[in-house]
């Protein structure tokens, strides 16, 4: 579509009409929060689920799908009769066998437990991540009158660091002083690390400053501790002091921590210096250092730099490939993720659970259910199907692929569900139109007292309220957000605004918007949309102009919502000026939603000839929304000519719904052509399985 030609067809009112409205703009206040996003996956492997079986016969794979199949070929395939290839069901001998005693059982059977036994048990649990168990053993040891030694206190410090318990670390520090072990470098290093992991970098720094000749392990603990507390510049300064004190260091751990610090500083030049140092010292041949350098560059969110560095790294492993795949997923390049997976397999690298989850997420992003089932097949073969994160990601993938029954089978087949599992299933129901079932699932979770919901679950429930315009439930959830503190999360407030706007309570939405301490682009877009769908176009334009004065940039959604507001309020000339500014000033290319909005705006105002002219400039890809809008405008003004022209375009595609048929039929009926109206309905009803049902909250 030629933009100059499109703009030339839009007839504008005198400019002073728009300027007068722009000068009357007023402003609003603010609100806060940050959030992270969470999400993904687990599942059970059950032979009864045909869903696990890849139906190889009868599938017409594309070139990429064949490549993916080839990448999986060395794994073997799953059939209804069982598994072959590398899939094995043999149990390996080990501590899980009947008759074999677990380490804790052996410890409990000991008639006499000395400091060595206690220390070994504490260390084993701390290293295994059982921090509470390790602390319990340490407390039991003290109560039993067994005096700890340096090894015991180092192990207890590991447990305290894992729990992030600063008070416990101080207690251990007290034991260190009492036993006069504070000069022991191993004990001091463990304490330093524990203080840093517990969020006390000043105490860690004080311990470090008291040491006369710290070794490389202590320096590493100090650097990583500062990085852990987001004190990146301080970490780089400590690294410089290390080089000044000990000279050039070719330590892998030091380089990994320093790379993280450089990435945190956000300085590409500094990252380049760190990279050059790693190459000079020969550390770039270590795959762990290579991965840290790759992650350092990827933190700058530059796709070109990421690709270039990944191509040039001398060594890589499954972590390197998974990092790159995750980065491409964040950028929305799902097809490239699958290509990378195929290349990874061709290089002989065996995928792990994380890379398989990334592949599932790529299928979800593309909405490709057939390829998703192929990946699911391989997850079962590789033995990852019992991992909860995998199941959660599969539930989400099937939901995005409109396969709610498969998602529900996975969910129901899992006993140890997490909050993420419940949230993923509720979201799946909401996204696939089964909102009441999603709310029922949430009620079951709450009645079971299983979990306290987090902000992601709350946003999912609010989206359900948005779909069915459930105002009373939204008010209850709003109250819960204040009670639980989840109102501090910006996505919660943005979704609440959207629901209130959808339900017609614009004043409540504006109150939330005015009270926000920290807004983002979504906040502004949501409020503009709330004004627009409630016919308050003047207020929407005022807010649009106010947004220009704020620090938030306007994106294509901002312009779309503003155009929608102009369309609903009959502010045609204002809308056309904004559309022109979007193209000329911001350089935003209009998508089919923008074009459809412009056509709808002109058609509602009775300017059907202009609307038809704009729609005729669009191709089949961009024009469907435009022709639908023209069809609606023709019906609104009882203009059979334009309605027929638009209907010919709309009803020839496969994606039209029964509403378009009714629109054409009603236009004929409004003109008294009842036989033609009945003919249209009977003709197209045979092509449509069923009409999309509405949902009443009465």
N, C-alpha and C positions, 0 to 999 in steps of 0.2 A: 504494500500500500504506500502510495506517495504522500508523505506528510504535508508538503506544501499544497498539493491539490486538495487534500482533506481539509486543511485549515481555510483554504480559499472559499470552500462551500459553506462555511459557518458564518451566518449573518450576525454581526454584533450590534448592540445598541450603542448610542453615544457613550464615550468613555467616562464623561462626568457622572453618569448614572452609577457606574461601578465605584468611582473614586469617592462619591458621597457616602456610599455604604462602607467602604474601607476605612474612612476617617472616623466612623462612629464606633470602631472596635474598642472593646474594653478587655481587662485581663483578669485572671484568677490566681490562687495560691499553690501549695505543694504537699506531698506525702512521701513516705520512704520505701524501702527494703531491697534486699538482694535475694536471689535464690540460686540454687543449683538445679539440676533436673534429674533426674533419677531415672531409673527405669530399668529394665530388661528382665529376666528369664529363667525358668526351670522346667523339667518334665519327666515322666515315667516311661519306661520302655515296656510295652505289653504286646504280646503276639496277637491278641484279639483285635487290636486296632489296625484295620486295613490301611489306615492313614500312613503307617510306617513303611508300607510296601511301595516301591517305585514302580508305577505301571509303565514299564519300558515300551511294551508293544502298543502301537496305536498312537504314540506321541510323535508329533512332527517337530523335532528340535531345530532351533535356529543354529547358526554357526557358533554363537557364543555358548549356547546350551550344549552343543556337541563338545566344545572345548572343556566345559565344566564337567561333562560326563567323562571325558578322557582323563581329566585331572583326578577324578574319583576312582578311575578304573582299578588302580592298584590296591584299593581298599577292599574290593569284593563287592557283592551286592546282597541285598536282603530279599528273600522270597518268603512266601507263606509257609514253606516247608522248614525254614530256618535260616542259617547264615553260612556263608562259605568265605573263602579268601582268608583275610587276616582276622576275622571276627572269631573269637574263642570264648567259650563259656566255662572253661576249666577254672577251678578255684586254686589260687596259688597257696602253697603252704605258708603259714605264718601264725601270728598271735591270735587270729580270729578262729583257729581250729578248736573243736571241742577238746577239752582237757588241757589246753595250754593256758598258763596263768598270765594275766596282764601285769605290767610293771607295778601298778599301784597295789595289786593284790599281793605281789611278792613283798612289797615294802610293808604292808599291813601285817604280814605273817612273821616278820622278823621279831624275834623275842627281845633283842636289844638293838636299839637304833642309836648310832653315834653320829657325830658331826659329818662324817663322810657320807653316810647313808642319807641323812637329811639334805645335805648339799647337793648330792647327785639327783635326788628326787625333785628338789626345787628347780635345779637347772634344766632338767629334762622337761618339766611342765612349762617353764618359762620359754624355752626354745620352741616348744610345740604350740605356743599360743594360749595355753591354759593358765592365764595369769592369775585368776582367782584361786585356782587350785594351788599354784605356787605360793601365793601369799598365805593361804591357809596353812600350808606346810611350814612356812617360816614362823607364823604365829604359834603353831603347835610345838615347834622346836624350842622356841623361847620359853613357853609355858612348861615344857618338860624339863627345863633347867639345863638344856644343852647349849653351850656357848658357841655362837657362830664364829667362823673364821673368814678370811678374806674371800675365799671362793664362794662361801655362803652369801656374803653381802653383795658380791658382784651379781650372783644369780637373782637375789632379791631385788636388786636395782633394775635388772632386766624386766622383771615382772611389774615393778612400779612404773617403769617407762611405758610398758605395754598398756597399762591401765590409765596412764596419764594422771596419776595420783601424786600431786606435789606434796601433800601432807605425809604420805607414806615414805616418799623420798627423803623428807626431812627427818623422819624417825630413823631411817637407815643411816642417814648422815650422823645422827646422834650416836648410833652404835659404833660407827667408824671412829668417831672422836673418842668415845669411851674406851675402845679397845686399842687406841693409838695406832690405827691403821691408815691415818690420813696422809702419811708420807708414802704409802704404797701407790705406785703409778697406776696399776690396774684398777684398784678400788676407786681412786680419784677420777679416772677416765670414765668408769661405769657411772659414778655419781654425776659427773658433768653431763654425760649423755642423758641420764634420767631426768635431770633438771630441765634440760633443753626440750626433751620430748613432753614434759609436763607443762610447758609454756612459761618457764622461768629462765629466760636466756640471760638475765642479769646475774643470777646466782651461778649459772654455768660459767659465765665470763669471769666472775670473781674467783671461782675455783681454778680456772685456767690461768689467771694472772698470778696465782700464788705458786704455781709450779715453776721450778727453776729451769729444768731442761726437758720440756715435754717431748715425747717421742712422736713418731709419725701417726700412730693410732690416735693419740690425744688431739693432735692437730686436725685430723680427719673428723673426730667427734665434734670438735668445736665448729668447724666449717659446716658440717651437715646439720648441727643443732641450730645454727643461725639461719640456714636455708629453711629448716623446718618451721621456724618462726617468722618467715618472710622478711628476714633482715639480710637482703641480698647484697647490698653494697658493703655492709659490715663483713659478710662472708668473703667477698672479693679482697677486702683489705687484709683479712687474716691470711688468705692465700698468699698475698704479696709478702707479708711478714714471714710466712713459712719459707718462701724462696730466699728471702734475705738471711734467714737463720740457718737453714740447712742446705741451701744451694738448690740446683735443679733437681726436681723430684719426678721420678718415673713411676709413681704409685697410681694404680688404677682407681682405687676408691677416692683418692684426692681429686683426680681428674673428673670423675663422675659428679662429685659434689660441686666442684667449681663450675662445671658446665651448667648445672642447675642454677647456680647463683648468677651466672652471666645471662641466662635466659630470663631470670626474674628481674634483672636490671633493665631489660627491654632495650639494650643497646646492641645493634647489629655489629658495629665495629668491635666492641668488646668480645662478642661471640666469635668473630673472626680471629681475634688475637688468641682466644682460648683454643680454637681449632688448630691454629698454626703451632701453638705450643705442643698440643697433643701429637701432631705430625712430626715435629722436631724431635720429640722424645720417643718416637716409635710407638706411642700408645694407641694410635689409630688402627693398629693391627689387632687390638683386643676388641672383641665384639661388644662387650659391655660399654666400653668407652664410645665405640661407634654409635651405639643406640642412644647414648646420652647426648652426643653431638647432634644426631638426627633430631631428637626431641627438642634440643635447644633451638634449632633452626625452625622446626615446625611450630614452635610457640609464637612465631611472628606471623602466623596465618598467611603465609605466602605460598601459594600452590607451586609457582615456578621454582622458588628456592628449594622447597621440599623435594620436588622431583629431581632437581639437579643434584642435590646432596645425596639423595638415595641412589642415584645412578653411579655416583663417584665413590661411594664408601667401599673400601677394599674388602671388608668382610661383613657378612650379615647372617642372621638366624631368623627363627620364626618370630621373635620379638620385633625385629626390624621390619619385617613384612607386615606384621599386625599393626604396628604403629602407623605405618604409611596407609594401610587400609582404613584405620580409624580416622586418620586425618582427611582422607578422601570422602569418607562418610559424612563428616562434619560439613564438608563443602558441598554435599549433595551429589557427588559423582558416583552413584551406585553402580553404573555399568563398568566404570573403571576399576571399582573394587573387585568385581568378579574377574576382570581381565588380570588383575594383580594376583588373585588367588591362583588362577591357572598358571601364570608364570612361576609362582612360588612352588607349585607342585612339579612343574617341569624342571625346576632346579633341584629337585629331590628333597625339599624341605617338608617334613611331616607337620600338618597343622595341629595346633592345640585347641583347647576349649575356647579361648578368647578369639582366635581367628575364625572359628566356626560360628561363634555368636556374631561377629562382624559380617560374615557372609549372610546369615539370617537377616540381619538388619538391612543389608543391601537389597535383598529380595523384598523386604517389607517396604522399602523406599520406592521400589519400582512397581509394587503391587503385583508381582509375578508369582502367582500361587503354584504353578507347575514347577518352576525352578525351585521354589521354596520347599516343595515336597521332596525334590531330589536332594536338597541339602539336608532335610530332616532325615531322609533315608541314611545318609552318610554319618549323621550325628549318632544314630542308633548303632551303626556298625563300629564306629570309633569308641563307643562306650561312654559318650557324654550325655546320654539321654536322661540320666538320673540326676544330673547337676541342676540345681534350682535356677541359677541364672539362665541356663540354656532353655529350660522349659518356659520361663517368663518371656524370653525373646521370641520363642516359637508361638506363644499365645498372641503376642503383639503382631507377629508376622501374618498369621492366619487372619487376624482381625483386619489388617490393612488390605489383605487379599480377598475380603468379603466372604471368608469361609468360617463363619461363626461356629458351625457344628464341630469342626476340627479343633478349634480353639477351646470349645467347651469340653470336648473329650479329654484334652490334655489337662485342663484345669480340674475336672472331676476325678481324673486318675491319679492326682497328686495328693498325698495325705499331709505332708509337711509344707503347707502353703505359707508363704510369707506375705507381708503387707503389699509387697510389689506384685505378687501373684493375684491377690484380690483386686488391686487397683487396675492391673492389666486386663482382667476379665470384665470388670465393670466398664472400663473404657471401651472394650471390644463391643459390649452390648450397646453402649451409647452411640458409637460410631456406625454401627450397623442398623440403627433404627429401633432397636429393642430396648428403649429407655426404661420402661417399667421393670423389665427383667433385671436390668443393671441396678436399679434402686432396690429391688428385692434382694439381690445378692449382697448389697451393702448392708441391708437390714439384718441379714443372717450373720454377717461378720460381726456387727455391733452387738447383736443379741448373744452371740457366743463369747463376747468379751475378749476376743482374740488379740486385737491390736488397738492402739490409739492412733487415729489417722494422722497423716502428715499433710503438708500443704499440696502435694501432688494429688493425693486422694481427694482432698477438698476441692481442688480445681476441677477434677473429673466429675464430681457430684454437681458442681455449679454448672458445668457444661450440659449435664443432663437436664438441669432446671431450665437452661437456655433453650434447649431443643423443644421442650413441651411448655415453655413459659409458665413454670411453676413458681409463682411469686411467694406463696406461704412457706414452702420448703426453703427457698432462697433466703428468706428472712431468718429462719431458724439456723441455717448454716452460717449466715452473717454473724449472728449472736455467738455461735460456737467459735468462729474465727477470733473474736475478741477474747472469749474465755480461755482459749487454748494458746493465744499468742500468735496464731497463724496469720492474723491480719497484718503482721509486719512484713509478710512476703508480698512483693509487688504483683506477681501473677494472680494472687487471690483477689486483690483489690481490682485489678483490671477485669477479671471475670465477673466479679460482683457488679461492676459498672455495666458490663455488657448485658447481664441478666435483667437488671433494673430497667435498662433502656428498652430491651425486648418486651418487657412486661408493661411498658408505658409509664414507668415511674422515673421520668427524666430528672425530677428535682432530687431524688435520692442518689441517682448516678452523679449528678453535678456536685452534690454535697461530698460524696466520696472523693471525687476528683479534686475539689478545692482543698480537702484536708490532707491530700497526699504530700508527704515531705519530699519525696524523690520520684519524679515521673520519668517514664521512658516514651519512646515513639508509640508503643502499643497503647499507652494510657491516653495520649492525645487522639490517636485514631479511634479508639473505642468511644470516647466522649463525643467526637464529631459524628460518628455513626449513630449514637444514641439520639443526638439532636435531629439527625437527618431522617431516621425512620419514624420519628414522631412529628414530622412536619415543621420542625423549627429550623428552617433553612438559614434565616438571618443569624441565629445564634451559632450555627455551624460555621458560617463564613467568618463570623467574628473570631471564633476560636481558631479557625484555620489561619487567619492573619496574625493572631496572637502567638501562634506556634512559631511563626517566622522570626519573632523577636526573641524566642527562647533559645536555649542551647541545643534543643533536639532538632535534628534534620528531618525534613519531610520526604517520605518515600512514595512509591507508587500507590500503596494502600491509602495513604493520607489523601492523595488526589482523588482516588476512586470513591472514598467515603464522602468527600466534599461534593463531588459531582452527583452522587446519589442524593445528598441533602438538597442540592439545587433542583434536581429532577422532581423530588417529592413536594417541593414547595413552589414549583413553577418559576424559579429564578433562572430562566434560560440564559439570558445574556451574561449574568454573573458566572454561570457554569461554563459558558463558551470561553470567556476570558481566562478562567482558571485552567481550562483545558489547553488553551494556546500557551499559557505560561509554563505549563508542565512540559510541553514539547520544546519550546524555544529556549526558555531560561534554564530548566533543569536537565534537558536532554534525555528525558524519560520516554522511551518508545511505548506507545499505548498498546495494551493487550486487548483481548476480545472483550473483557469486562468493561474497560474504559470506553471502547467503541459502542458496546451495547448500551452503556449508560447515556452517552451522548445522543444516540438514536432515540432512546426512551424519553429523554428530556425534550427533544424536539417534537416527537410524536405526541406526547401528552399535551404539549402546548398547541397542537393542531398544525404544526409546520411539517406536514407529512411529506411534502415534496423534498424539503431539505433532508429529512430523516432518510428517505429512500435514496437520495443522492449519496449520503455518507455510507449507508449500508452497501450500496452498489460498488463502492471503492474497496471493499474488503474481500479477501479471498475466502475460500471455504473454511479454512482453519480459524480465521479471526471473525468471520461474518455470522456464525450461527446465532450468537447472542443478539447481534444487531437485528437480524431478520425476525427473531422472536419478539424483540421490543417493537419493531414496526408492525408486526401482526397484532400485538396488544393495542398499539395506538390506533390502528385501523378499526379495530372493534370498538374502541372507546368513542371514536367519532363517526361510527357507522359508515365507514368508507370501504365499500366492498372491493374497490379496485386495488388499493394498497394491501388490504387483508389477503386477497387472492395471490398477489405477487409474492408476499412474504410466506404464505402457506405453501406455495410451490417449492420454496427453498427449504422450509423447515420440515415438511412432512416427507421429503425424499430421503432424509438421513435416518439411520437406524436408531438414533438416540432420542427421538422425540417421545413424549409421554402423552397420556390420555388428555391432559389439560389442554394441549394444543389443538387436539381434535374438538374438544368442547368449545374452545374459543372460536374456531372457524364455524362450527355448527350454530353457536349462539349468534354470531354475526349475521348468518343467513336468516335465522329466526327473527332477529330484531328488525329486519327489513321485510318481514312477512313471507319469506321464501321457505316455508316449512317443509316442503317436500325435499328441497335441496339440503336442508339441515338434517333431516332424517337419513337421507342418502349418505351424507358424510359420516354420520355416526355408525351406521350399519357397515359401511365400507371399511372403516379403519378399526372398528371394534374387533374384527376377525384377526387383525394383525397383532393386537395387543392382548397378552394373556390376561391381565387384570388391571384394574384402575388402582392407582396408589391411594391407599386409605388415609383418611385424616385421623387425628387424635383429639378427642375432647377431654378437657379436664373436669367436666361436670359429672 
